[in-house]
Amino acid sequence: MDTGFSPFDPNGFENEGDESRGPRLRDISFRMMVPNIITALAICAGLTGIRLAFEQRFELAVAMVLLAAFLDAIDGRVARLLKSTTKFGAQMDSLADIVNFGVAPALVVYAYLLEQVKSFGWIAAMIYAIAAGLRLARFNVMEEDGVKASWQADYFVGIPAPGGAMMVLLPVYIGFLGVEPGPVFAYLASAYTLLIAFLLVSRVPVYSGKTLGQRVRRDLVFPLMLVIVLYVALLMTFTWETMTATTVLYLVSLPFGARAWRKRYGTQRGVQQDAK
């Protein structure tokens, strides 16, 4: 009797010849798994940061969030290097980002400081987490459907989610430097958290630097290496001072990046109008 359903396959594949269902488990190489393993480790780091924050171990909590950001930065590059980029990996990476750059930093800031102002602090933390999710969704849509000029690839629309996570933790860095985390500071931090949430979902053009390191002049190779080594040394020795300075410099650079984008956009639009 025809039931209208295909025969049951305990291995999860109704038709061995149907390649549209994806490769069988035994056909997946370890090379294909490496980027997803890195993404899973990033999620573990973000979730561990949340746990450490509610255990009052804030320095380790922030370190875990920053580690999650580092792992997120390399998983895509590892996938491209190993030629193991997949749609599954892209979706998993997007889901990991909302945890690592939305939920985790919001809860760390709330546990450290914002809970002192009760509901106002909680609302600020929630709005930041939601803004991070909206930012990531917009990024995915633009990557799939957007058609941009080649120079526009150098810019993000709004600050990227990893940058938002680094920036929203600024009150925590300042607290680690000795500023008393009292109610006044908590109210200021709540307002600052809302500002970062706005920057995430705004249409402010932010320089991405994606093409900056593709080619380096030969005479700049060693100076650049020394600058990177110096920054890492400062980060390891004066961690919170370096993170505070990095965040402030990033904030200060935003207007200059927007100005450069408008200058290039105006030039591009003028050329298009002349062509018409």
C-alpha positions as CSV (number, residue, x, y, z in Angstrom):
1,M,0.0,0.0,0.0
2,D,1.3,3.4,-0.9
3,T,1.4,5.6,2.2
4,G,2.7,8.7,0.4
5,F,6.0,8.6,2.4
6,S,9.4,7.3,1.4
7,P,10.8,4.3,3.2
8,F,12.3,5.0,6.6
9,D,16.1,5.2,6.7
10,P,17.7,4.9,10.2
11,N,20.7,6.8,9.0
12,G,18.6,9.8,8.1
13,F,18.9,9.5,4.3
14,E,15.8,8.3,2.5
15,N,17.6,8.1,-0.9
16,E,21.3,7.4,-1.0
17,G,21.5,8.8,-4.5
18,D,19.9,12.1,-3.5
19,E,22.9,14.5,-3.2
20,S,20.6,17.4,-2.4
21,R,20.4,16.2,1.2
22,G,24.1,16.9,1.7
23,P,27.1,14.6,2.4
24,R,26.8,11.6,4.6
25,L,28.6,11.9,7.9
26,R,31.4,9.5,6.8
27,D,32.0,11.8,3.8
28,I,32.8,14.9,5.9
29,S,36.5,15.4,6.4
30,F,38.1,16.9,9.5
31,R,39.2,19.9,7.3
32,M,35.6,20.8,6.9
33,M,34.9,20.6,10.6
34,V,37.8,22.8,11.8
35,P,36.1,26.2,11.3
36,N,32.9,24.9,12.9
37,I,34.9,23.7,15.9
38,I,36.5,27.2,16.3
39,T,33.0,28.7,16.1
40,A,31.7,26.3,18.8
41,L,34.7,27.2,21.0
42,A,33.8,30.9,20.5
43,I,30.3,30.2,21.8
44,C,31.8,28.3,24.8
45,A,34.0,31.3,25.5
46,G,31.0,33.7,25.3
47,L,28.8,31.6,27.6
48,T,31.7,31.1,30.0
49,G,32.1,34.8,30.2
50,I,28.4,35.1,31.3
51,R,28.9,32.5,34.0
52,L,32.1,34.2,35.3
53,A,30.3,37.6,35.4
54,F,27.6,36.3,37.6
55,E,30.3,34.6,39.8
56,Q,31.8,38.1,40.2
57,R,35.0,37.1,38.4
58,F,34.7,40.1,36.0
59,E,38.3,40.2,34.7
60,L,38.1,36.6,33.5
61,A,34.6,37.3,32.2
62,V,35.8,40.2,30.0
63,A,38.8,38.1,28.9
64,M,36.4,35.3,27.7
65,V,34.3,37.8,25.7
66,L,37.4,39.1,24.1
67,L,38.6,35.6,23.4
68,A,35.3,34.9,21.7
69,A,35.8,37.9,19.5
70,F,39.3,36.7,18.6
71,L,38.0,33.2,17.7
72,D,35.2,34.7,15.7
73,A,37.7,36.8,13.8
74,I,39.8,33.8,12.7
75,D,37.1,31.1,12.0
76,G,36.1,32.6,8.7
77,R,39.8,33.1,7.7
78,V,40.6,29.5,8.6
79,A,37.6,28.3,6.5
80,R,38.9,30.3,3.5
81,L,42.4,29.1,4.1
82,L,41.4,25.4,4.2
83,K,38.8,25.9,1.4
84,S,36.1,24.6,3.8
85,T,33.6,27.4,3.6
86,T,30.0,26.1,3.8
87,K,26.5,27.6,4.2
88,F,26.2,25.6,7.4
89,G,29.3,27.3,8.8
90,A,28.1,30.7,7.8
91,Q,24.7,30.2,9.6
92,M,26.5,28.8,12.7
93,D,28.8,31.8,12.7
94,S,25.9,34.2,12.6
95,L,24.1,32.4,15.5
96,A,27.4,32.5,17.5
97,D,27.8,36.2,16.9
98,I,24.5,37.1,18.6
99,V,25.7,35.2,21.7
100,N,29.3,36.5,21.7
101,F,28.7,40.1,20.7
102,G,25.1,40.7,21.8
103,V,24.1,38.7,24.8
104,A,27.5,38.1,26.5
105,P,28.8,41.6,26.7
106,A,25.4,43.0,27.6
107,L,25.1,40.6,30.6
108,V,28.7,41.2,31.6
109,V,28.2,44.9,31.8
110,Y,24.8,44.5,33.6
111,A,26.3,42.1,36.2
112,Y,29.3,44.4,36.8
113,L,27.6,47.8,36.8
114,L,24.2,48.3,35.3
115,E,22.3,46.2,37.9
116,Q,22.9,49.0,40.4
117,V,20.3,51.1,38.6
118,K,17.8,48.3,38.4
119,S,15.3,48.4,35.5
120,F,17.0,51.3,33.7
121,G,20.2,49.3,33.5
122,W,18.4,46.1,32.4
123,I,16.5,48.0,29.7
124,A,19.8,49.4,28.4
125,A,21.4,45.9,28.3
126,M,18.4,44.4,26.5
127,I,18.3,47.2,23.9
128,Y,22.0,46.7,23.2
129,A,21.5,42.9,22.8
130,I,18.5,43.4,20.4
131,A,20.5,46.1,18.5
132,A,23.3,43.6,18.0
133,G,20.9,41.0,16.6
134,L,19.4,43.6,14.2
135,R,22.9,44.7,13.1
136,L,23.9,41.1,12.4
137,A,20.6,40.4,10.5
138,R,21.1,43.5,8.4
139,F,24.7,42.5,7.6
140,N,23.6,39.1,6.4
141,V,20.9,40.5,4.2
142,M,23.3,43.1,2.7
143,E,25.9,40.4,2.0
144,E,23.4,38.2,0.2
145,D,21.4,40.9,-1.8
146,G,23.4,44.1,-1.8
147,V,25.2,45.3,-4.9
148,K,27.9,47.8,-3.9
149,A,30.7,49.7,-5.7
150,S,34.1,48.2,-5.2
151,W,35.3,51.0,-2.9
152,Q,32.2,50.5,-0.7
153,A,33.5,47.1,0.4
154,D,35.9,49.1,2.7
155,Y,33.0,50.3,4.9
156,F,30.4,48.9,7.2
157,V,27.0,50.3,7.7
158,G,27.0,51.0,11.4
159,I,29.7,49.8,13.7
160,P,30.3,46.0,13.3
161,A,29.1,43.7,16.1
162,P,32.6,42.8,17.3
163,G,33.4,46.5,17.5
164,G,30.2,47.1,19.4
165,A,31.1,44.3,21.9
166,M,34.5,45.8,22.5
167,M,33.1,49.3,22.9
168,V,30.2,48.5,25.2
169,L,32.6,47.0,27.7
170,L,34.4,50.4,28.1
171,P,32.7,51.2,31.5
172,V,34.1,47.8,32.7
173,Y,37.6,48.6,31.6
174,I,37.4,52.0,33.4
175,G,36.1,50.2,36.5
176,F,39.1,47.9,36.4
177,L,41.4,51.0,36.3
178,G,40.0,52.1,39.7
179,V,36.9,54.2,39.1
180,E,34.3,53.4,41.8
181,P,31.3,51.6,40.2
182,G,28.7,53.7,42.0
183,P,25.1,54.6,40.9
184,V,26.2,57.8,39.0
185,F,28.7,55.8,37.0
186,A,26.1,53.2,36.4
187,Y,23.6,55.7,35.0
188,L,26.3,57.1,32.7
189,A,27.2,53.6,31.7
190,S,23.6,52.9,30.9
191,A,23.4,55.9,28.7
192,Y,26.6,54.9,27.0
193,T,25.3,51.4,26.4
194,L,22.3,52.9,24.6
195,L,24.6,55.1,22.5
196,I,26.5,52.0,21.4
197,A,23.2,50.3,20.6
198,F,22.2,53.2,18.4
199,L,25.6,53.1,16.6
200,L,25.1,49.4,15.9
201,V,21.8,49.9,14.0
202,S,22.6,53.3,12.6
203,R,23.6,53.9,9.0
204,V,26.9,55.6,10.0
205,P,29.6,54.5,7.5
206,V,32.5,52.9,9.4
207,Y,35.8,52.1,7.8
208,S,36.3,48.3,7.8
209,G,40.0,48.0,6.9
210,K,39.3,44.8,5.0
211,T,41.5,45.7,2.1
212,L,44.1,47.5,4.2
213,G,46.3,44.4,4.8
214,Q,46.0,42.7,1.5
215,R,49.2,44.3,0.2
216,V,51.9,45.9,2.3
217,R,54.8,47.9,0.8
218,R,58.1,46.2,1.3
219,D,59.6,49.1,3.2
220,L,56.7,49.0,5.7
221,V,56.8,45.3,6.5
222,F,59.2,45.5,9.4
223,P,57.8,48.8,10.9
224,L,54.3,47.2,10.8
225,M,55.5,44.1,12.5
226,L,57.1,46.1,15.2
227,V,53.9,48.1,15.8
228,I,51.9,44.9,16.1
229,V,54.4,43.4,18.5
230,L,54.4,46.7,20.6
231,Y,50.6,46.7,20.7
232,V,50.4,43.0,21.8
233,A,53.1,43.7,24.5
234,L,51.1,46.7,25.8
235,L,47.9,44.6,25.7
236,M,49.6,41.8,27.8
237,T,51.3,44.2,30.2
238,F,48.7,47.1,30.6
239,T,45.6,45.2,29.5
240,W,42.8,47.5,30.6
241,E,44.7,50.7,29.9
242,T,45.3,49.5,26.4
243,M,41.7,48.4,25.9
244,T,40.5,51.7,27.1
245,A,42.8,53.6,24.8
246,T,41.8,51.4,21.9
247,T,38.1,51.9,22.5
248,V,38.4,55.6,22.8
249,L,40.5,55.9,19.6
250,Y,38.0,53.8,17.8
251,L,35.2,56.1,18.9
252,V,37.2,59.2,17.9
253,S,37.9,57.7,14.5
254,L,34.2,57.2,13.6
255,P,33.6,60.8,12.4
256,F,36.7,60.8,10.3
257,G,35.7,57.5,8.6
258,A,32.2,58.9,7.9
259,R,33.7,62.0,6.4
260,A,36.0,60.0,4.1
261,W,33.0,57.9,3.0
262,R,30.9,60.9,2.2
263,K,33.8,62.4,0.2
264,R,34.2,59.2,-1.8
265,Y,30.4,58.8,-2.2
266,G,30.0,62.3,-3.4
267,T,32.7,61.8,-6.0
268,Q,31.2,58.6,-7.2
269,R,27.7,60.1,-7.4
270,G,29.1,63.1,-9.4
271,V,30.8,60.7,-11.8
272,Q,27.5,58.8,-12.3
273,Q,25.6,62.0,-12.9
274,D,28.2,63.2,-15.5
275,A,27.9,59.9,-17.3
276,K,24.1,60.4,-17.6
